[in-house]
Amino acid sequence: MSRPLVVTDCDEVLLHMVRHFGVWLGEAHDIELTLAGNPFETMRRRGGEPLSDADKWAYLGLFFDTEMARQTAIEGAANAIAELQREADVVVLTNLEDHRQPGRLQQLREHGIDTRVFTNQGPKGPALQRIVAELAPSRVVFIDDLAPHHASVAETLPESARLHFCGEPAVAPGIPCALQAGHAHARIDTWAQALPWLLETLHGVRR
């Protein structure tokens, strides 16, 4: 019988991203980013106008191309993944362009997280469906910090168990909640609390 499968996001689940992105924007480009609500809506040149969407995406891409070393691990993430790997296969599904996959893989290994990494652009439901078709797991658990991805997975793979997790305390209170929207089975923002829920879910104790 095949093993269960845990599919987890990376940024704000395994690694802090937006806090380091904001510091880099200020240091290198004189751009302000406020860690509240949706930080990307607050991006503006210091003392000037908000950035265009095209510029926001360009700076985000530049960050991932040159500044991944700034990212630090969410507390407890590496140990939690190691514990989960005793019970299940664990892979990362991250919304990065495909050419950044090797960098993300190496970055996670440097933080003690050794997993297969899948890249994706857009809603994650179809990508998760492809991963499940390839690996044929006995059970699927999905973890992500963004509610729209939970909605996509709930529609595409409704039999999956879904945990809404945001490990960045500066933004977690302001993001839309997938549990409240009915698209996740739990909302937990620390690994100390999430790991027991995940292990119980993998064992079929709760869904």
C-alpha positions, -999 to +999 in steps of 0.1 A: +000+000+000+013+035-009+022+059+018+003+091+027+015+123+011+020+158+026+022+186+001+034+218+016+041+254+004+075+270+012+073+307+018+057+316+051+052+279+058+087+266+059+107+298+054+101+334+062+100+354+030+080+387+031+099+401+061+133+396+043+118+409+010+108+441+027+142+447+043+159+441+010+135+464-009+143+492+016+181+486+016+187+481-021+159+499-038+145+525-014+111+509-016+087+506+014+067+475+022+044+474+052+039+440+069+002+443+074-028+429+055-015+422+020+021+436+021+023+436-017-005+462-019+017+486+002+048+486-020+058+521-029+089+541-036+099+559-004+080+592-005+065+584-039+038+565-057+028+529-054+046+505-077+029+491-107+020+454-106+046+447-133+073+463-111+061+444-080+065+411-098+099+422-112+112+429-078+098+397-064+115+377-092+148+396-086+146+387-049+142+350-056+170+352-082+196+369-059+184+370-023+172+335-013+201+333+012+184+360+033+154+337+041+153+321+075+134+290+086+100+292+103+105+280+139+101+242+141+097+237+104+127+214+098+120+192+128+083+190+118+091+179+083+115+153+096+088+139+119+062+139+091+087+120+068+086+091+093+049+087+085+045+100+050+061+112+018+066+150+019+070+172-011+071+210-016+047+227-040+060+263-045+047+291-067+080+299-084+089+299-121+104+266-131+140+278-136+141+287-099+134+251-088+171+241-083+177+272-062+147+264-040+157+228-036+192+238-025+179+265-002+156+241+016+185+215+020+206+242+036+178+246+062+177+209+069+147+202+048+153+175+021+123+170+000+113+169-036+103+203-049+076+210-075+073+245-090+040+260-102+024+292-115-012+300-106-038+281-086-024+250-070-053+226-074-043+213-109-007+210-099-016+190-068-038+168-089-008+160-112+014+152-082-012+129-068-016+112-102+021+105-102+026+094-067-007+076-060-007+082-022-031+066+002-041+100+017-032+136+008-026+165+032-021+200+017-005+229+036-004+265+024-005+301+037-029+315+010-066+310+011-071+310-027-048+279-031-070+261-005-101+270-025-084+257-057-074+224-040-109+220-023-124+222-058-099+200-076-091+174-049-119+176-023-109+144-006-076+160+005-071+173+041-062+210+041-043+230+067-042+268+064-008+277+079+009+311+080+041+312+101+048+349+096+031+366+126+034+400+111+010+391+083-010+361+096-037+381+114-046+401+082-048+374+056-081+359+045-087+326+063-094+294+043-110+278+074-135+306+078-142+304+040-149+266+043-120+256+021-096+242+049-101+218+077-079+237+102-061+270+106-029+267+127+001+291+125+028+274+145+045+241+139+043+231+175+005+231+172+003+220+136+025+188+139+001+170+162-029+178+140-010+166+109+001+134+125-035+127+137-048+135+102-022+111+086-034+084+109-070+090+101-079+103+135-094+135+122-101+151+089 
